[in-house]
Amino acid sequence: MSTPNPQHARIRSLEGYHEAYHLSIHHPAEFWAAVAEPFTWRRKWDTVVDSDMAAGRNEWFAGARLNITENCLDRHLATRGNKLALIWEPNDPKERHLRLTYRELYQHVCQFANVLMNNGVEKGDRVCLYMPMIPELAIAVLACARIGAVHSVIFAGFSATAIADRVNDAQASLVITADGLNRGTKQIPVKRVVDEALETCPSVRKVVVVEHLGWPVQMDPERDVWYHEETDNAAKTCPAEEMKAEDPLFILYTSGSTGKPKGVVHSTAGYMVWADYTFRNVFQVEENDVYWCTADIGWVTGHSYLLYGPLLAGSTSLMFEGIPTYPDAGRFWEVIDKHSVSIFYTAPTAIRSLMAEPLDNVLSYSLDSLRVLGSVGEPINAEAWHWYNEHVGKGRCPIVDTWWQTETGGIMISALAGITPSVPARAGLPLPGVLPVLLNQDGSEIEGNDQEGYLAIKQSWPGMIRTTYGDHDRAVQTYFAPYPGYYFTGDGARRDENGLYRIIGRVDDVINVSGHRFGTAEIENAINENPNVVESAVVGFPHDVKGQGIYAYVICREGACRNEADMPRVEASIIETVVAEIGKIARPDKIQLVSGLPKTRSGKIMRRILRKVAEGETGNLGDTTTLLDPAVVDEIIRGAK
Ligand code: PRX
């Protein structure tokens, strides 16, 4: 048997993949010690891995001391100080883009780390960021990590109420925001949204505001400071705080099947090794690549594959403020040509929205620089895969369809570009360190190929979720208790005849809208806040662009909706409530007012029926005899949108 060696840190052949995979599963400690070796450690680990999956306890590199920003920045200065770390492309192509070398980024991060400390942030404090996709966001995230503060980025599409929920759960002491945000033709006054949120957030003592649009904002003299004024006077060096391997690096809120989003906590060392290893191997990154991940830093993809992965690997990462369709549907391709992007990582929903536009939008660009394409966030349908392959990759760029989750920290199942098989509608083989299994409902493992079941992971991996913030039991109940000894993903999957995995979709009450995760209960809770509403049930339905759309069945209070003419007003008011409670991203696509919901005698809503109706499949609703009032189903079918 071979022993781990540096080649396992970077797989270069199919044979190398199989060898690395075998080692990682049978000798994880040796394997990951070899992978972790080249990082900058203040102190090396005592134990590589200590895991009790059934208890939801997983520790990696215990005893080690490090700071992740020394690995993202300081360690590159000697050899890559003048290499571009970040290219920032603004929303408006007529505005100037910005380039930061590793040395410049290092200085900005140090400066802002000093600002955070000057404003009272200490190691272990939580800092929330609600910001546009501007360089200051990347700098601020890294500055938090530099001083050992736990960052929690909140996607800047969430509402004031959603911000307040997250800030209060994290008990954040400082919030970073901007005067406003550009998104295509729209401009959004984010500081105002933060001001509204913070009315109910007593833990927040300071707010740092980036001047981005030059809009007038209300500054609370006791609480608010300007980013540029604070950084002007701050030193350009800042010693990195020494962190323990298992110290939390960040919290990222994500939706589950219960009503309240949970704060997924990632550790320092394990996350670092996983983000770097998966980034380099999946995309087969070379020194001169210009890499572009279109995800927002408000989601995990932006954390692992816009920021940490690329910077750990010493790559050049492109950050884009805008949207794929502004000023026209050729923007992605224009940016690729402009900056000679060689690796491009985006979401199926973006591809589908661009596919619907005239082909000239993509054919007018050369796209010669492209080498590797990636997809993330939801299953990529075969049609979108072929369009991406043919018109963007020109049939010469391997496509990696990367399956993973906020909780997994990094990519779990995916082709390694050009090395392991890349087949449409298949994520592919597991990465080294990932031991996927398919389970029956009773928790027994399904053996062999050409099989379908619940997707679970049998062995601890370095990047996995450590806990849910402030409530470890919730993490255990959600991920580790359903099938003891396994991490339960919430997804269903098929292992095809060649052992490649195809992700089918969620098997829990989570829907994936344009790659954004929502719990149906979360949306129902929001709808139920509307004064017209008695009860609601939300399901997903297939949507051409978004993957899944949101279909809401709503029972109104007596008198709230007396006739058909009342409906548009009531529906608009429900949408307004959801936008206020969660944000525009959770707007229901369809609302159907109903007089009752299909419930069993024990009061459980039969979502299966609602899903079928939403999908337009009313021919075969299955057994409805256990319903309390089967007549309600006929009414729902008649009123279906
Ligand atoms: O259902 C899977 C789907 O997105 C879920 C994870 O969502 P989130 O935590 O928001 O992370 C998104 C970015 C990693 C998964 O449970 N999903 C993600 N990637 C894929 C996918 N489904 C199929 N294929 C994928 N490549």
Boltz pocket constraint, residues with backbone or C-beta under 6 A from the ligand:
constraints:
  - pocket:
      binder: B
      contacts: [[A, 254], [A, 300], [A, 301], [A, 375], [A, 376], [A, 377], [A, 378], [A, 379], [A, 380], [A, 401], [A, 402], [A, 403], [A, 404], [A, 405], [A, 406], [A, 407], [A, 413], [A, 427], [A, 489], [A, 490], [A, 491], [A, 503], [A, 505], [A, 506], [A, 512], [A, 515], [A, 516], [A, 517]]
      max_distance: 6.0
